[in-house]
Amino acid sequence: MRDTLGVLLAGGAGERLFPLTRDRAKPAVPFAGQYRIIDITLSNCINSDLRHVYILTQYKALSLNRHIREGWGTVVANELGEFIEILPPMQRVSKSWYQGTADAVYQNIYSIGSEEPKYVLILSGDHIYKMNYALMMQQHADSGADVTIATLPIKPEEVSSFGVVEVARNGEVTGFEEKPKETKLRSPFNPDMVDASMGIYIFNTDILLPELIRDAEDPDSKHDFGHNILPNILGRVKMHAYNFVDENKQKALYWRDVGTLEAYYEANMDVAGVTPTFNLYDKSWPMRTRPYQYPPAKFVFGEPGRTGMAINSIVAAGSIVSGAVVRNSVVSQDVRVNSYADVDSSIVFSHVNIGRHCRIRHAIIDRDVHIPDGTVIGYDPNEDKKNYFVSQSGLTVVTRDYSVYENPVSPEFLNRDVPGKPVNVGLAE
């Protein structure tokens, strides 16, 4: 791994996670109470002994940059030449913002070249999984491959969301289709499944850099690894697949793209469960994040009808459940749930105050929101739509616009059909 440079793509807008990505980058969205989504991939890097990492940011990256700087800068030994470095768009070789995954790496080609790595490991900062990249690197070196693609088995009906890889029994990649509507390809190891790309690639540097330059000079290219780079080099270089080895050590492989509100919600609900599929408490594969100096969580009052308690839930440091009930939920840092409130099957971000007698279920409460006494959320979708964002599946998202500290915007704007457009309200990040 000393000869490997990790390049972590963390600049996506995450439009399908709107409104959680209205003011922050997708990798900066909180996860499991005290983490950010990007912490999962960075923890994999550290646990895999990958200590040279560039993080390419772009979209609304203030909170993401601050999180990485204050939480990850000291994890590696700078005096030994190790680094976790943020690279914002510098327009050194282009006058535009990143046009695709390949273009993002191309625009940082001088920074990559200056490190003189033998291998470049391309990663994404918005997936939930546990993976030892050193095992993939070992296979790459042993096989003599020029490019290695990490793959996992999926059902044929799911192929429209993935790059589909045709793999021979010796592991060599013989075909690649990016997000086809359907495919006849099947895994040689399981005829009922399809081998899908995880968006994790290892390139020999002497292969990657010329291909990035060639792609950048193609005016018809989408400048994307899946659409362009991989199909274009197929057959010209030795390309192998690496079958995902899950360090989560569960019966089923765990890899989640939390790119939609529903997928994000379900992943959080899983970690709060009695027997979560994704284990945060595995000491052999620790999850790291930015440390915060908060006191321990506290649960107060034990009177009939006014007992502070949390059941099947995660409650992060600094939070106080005061005579309220929290069930099947994820409560982030510095949250106050006041007396007689009931919070069920919800995700509550940091610095939220939930007033007395509130009833909240199947909802996501963004940070810095104040919920007035007696507020009811998640019980009547039609009523919720008057004040909050409600997804097609009925998940209610309450943003900071409805706190006492900010001016609200109209519910019609929050429920517009085309998400992701910039909005000039409240505090960014």
C-alpha positions, -999 to +999 in steps of 0.1 A: +000+000+000+030+023+003+031+025-035-006+033-038-023+067-039-060+067-029-082+092-048-115+096-031-143+113-052-164+134-028-177+162-050-211+149-060-242+171-055-263+142-043-296+155-058-315+124-049-308+131-012-324+165-014-331+184+009-304+169+030-279+180+003-293+214-001-266+229+021-239+202+022-222+177+000-235+142+000-204+126+017-209+152+045-245+140+053-245+126+089-248+089+094-255+067+124-256+095+150-220+106+151-205+099+117-206+114+082-210+092+052-174+098+041-161+084+074-170+049+063-147+050+032-119+068+051-121+042+079-117+015+053-086+034+040-070+035+075-079-001+083-064-011+050-032+007+058-038+032+029-021+063+042-018+085+011-053+098+002-065+127-019-101+138-014-116+156-044-143+180-032-165+204-052-201+209-042-209+229-011-179+215+006-174+238+037-187+214+063-170+184+045-137+202+044-139+212+080-149+177+091-119+161+072-094+188+084-104+185+121-112+148+122-088+131+099-057+153+095-040+139+126-049+102+120-020+098+096+017+106+104+026+137+084+062+134+095+064+100+077+050+115+045+015+102+051-015+124+043-053+127+039-054+158+017-084+178+004-081+189-032-107+215-042-112+222-079-082+243-090-089+246-127-052+239-134-058+221-166-094+231-173-116+262-170-147+243-160-158+224-129-156+187-128-175+172-157-175+136-146-156+111-124-127+108-149-125+145-155-123+151-117-092+128-116-078+143-148-080+179-134-058+167-106-033+149-128-004+171-117-010+164-081-013+127-087+019+127-108+038+146-082+034+117-057+048+093-083+026+064-071+029+030-088-008+024-084-039+047-081-070+034-062-102+052-072-128+054-044-162+069-038-171+088-007-208+080-005-212+042+001-216+022+033-195-010+034-164-025+050-136-035+027-099-042+030-084-025+000-051-042+007-065-076-003-077-061-036-043-045-041-026-079-034-047-096-061-040-068-085-002-072-081-003-110-081-024-112-112-002-087-131-033-067-141-032-032-154-066-024-140-087-042-114-124-035-108-141-044-075-174-063-081-202-077-061-232-099-071-265-083-078-299-095-091-304-090-128-333-066-123-310-042-105-285-037-134-298-003-144-281+013-114-247-003-119-219-009-143-222-046-153-189-066-157-185-097-178-160-118-160-142-150-171-136-178-147-100-168-144-111-134-132-103-115-164-128-088-175-141-095-210-170-070-211-184-039-195-218-023-198-226+010-179-261+010-164-279-010-191-317-013-189-312-051-190-284-076-196-279-112-206-246-113-187-244-136-157-217-142-131-196-173-138-197-180-101-235-178-097-257-181-128-286-163-111-266-132-104-248-105-123-213-091-114-216-054-108-190-027-105-187-011-070-171+020-085-137+010-069-108+007-093-071+001-091-050+014-120-014+011-128-004+048-129+014+044-163-020+032-177-043+057-160-026+090-168-024+086-206-060+074-207-071+104-187-054+127-212-069+108-241-103+110-226-100+148-218-092+154-255-124+136-267-151+162-271-178+135-273-168+118-240-189+120-208-155+119-190-167+091-168-149+060-157-179+037-163-191+053-195-158+060-211-125+050-195-132+014-188-150+005-221-123+023-241-094+004-226-112-030-225-092-054-246-062-031-248-050-037-212-051-066-188-082-060-167-093-082-138-123-083-114-119-085-076-148-102-058-159-081-029-147-096+005-169-081+032-151-073+064-185-069+080-185-106+086-222-112+081-239-140+061-250-116+034-226-091+017-233-055+029-228-027+005-252+002+003-255+031-020-273+056+003-280+079-027-317+082-021-337+094+010-352+059+014-319+040+011-303+065+035-332+061+060-331+023+059-293+022+064-297+043+095-326+023+108-304-009+104-276+004+126-301+012+153-317-023+153-312-050+179-290-071+155-278-046+129-265-060+096-238-033+095-219-036+128-205-004+142-192-021+173-167-044+156-134-037+174-114-055+146-127-029+120-132+004+139-151+032+124-135+066+130-149+102+128-142+137+140-142+138+178-165+162+195-161+173+232-197+166+244-207+152+278-223+117+279-259+112+268-284+116+297-319+102+303-339+119+331-372+116+349-389+083+358-424+094+366-455+075+352-460+089+317-429+110+319-399+086+317-368+095+298-358+064+278-345+052+244-354+018+230-336+001+201-320+034+193-287+052+190-283+083+211-251+102+206-231+122+232-244+155+245-280+145+241-306+147+268-338+127+267-358+144+293-390+126+303-396+116+267-395+083+247-373+076+218-379+043+198-362+028+168-344+060+161-309+076+155-303+107+176-272+127+169-251+148+191-264+177+213-301+169+209-327+177+235-360+157+235-383+173+261-409+159+284-439+139+270-425+139+235-425+107+215-400+101+187-404+069+167-385+055+137-368+088+130-333+103+124-325+134+143-294+154+134-273+175+158-283+205+178-321+198+175-346+208+202-378+188+203-405+205+224-428+190+249-457+168+238-443+165+202-451+133+183-427+125+155-424+093+135-408+082+101-390+115+098-356+131+093-350+162+113-321+183+100-296+200+123-303+232+142-341+227+140-364+238+169-396+218+170-423+238+189-443+222+217-471+199+206-459+196+170-471+164+151-449+151+123-452+119+102-488+110+110-506+129+082-486+132+049-511+157+035-507+179+066-469+175+065-467+187+029-480+221+040-449+227+060-422+201+052-406+181+024-423+147+020-408+120-003-428+098-026-426+070-001-440+092+027-408+100+045-410+135+061-379+157+061-378+188+083-351+213+073-336+242+092-360+266+075-386+258+100-365+265+131-371+297+151-337+310+140-344+312+102-370+325+078-391+298+062-395+292+025-427+280+009-436+243+011-442+245-027-406+253-032-394+224-011-417+200-029-407+211-064-402+184-090-366+192-099-343+189-068-308+202-064-311+238-075-293+262-052-313+280-026-302+312-009-317+308+025-303+303+060-268+293+068-249+271+043-236+239+059 
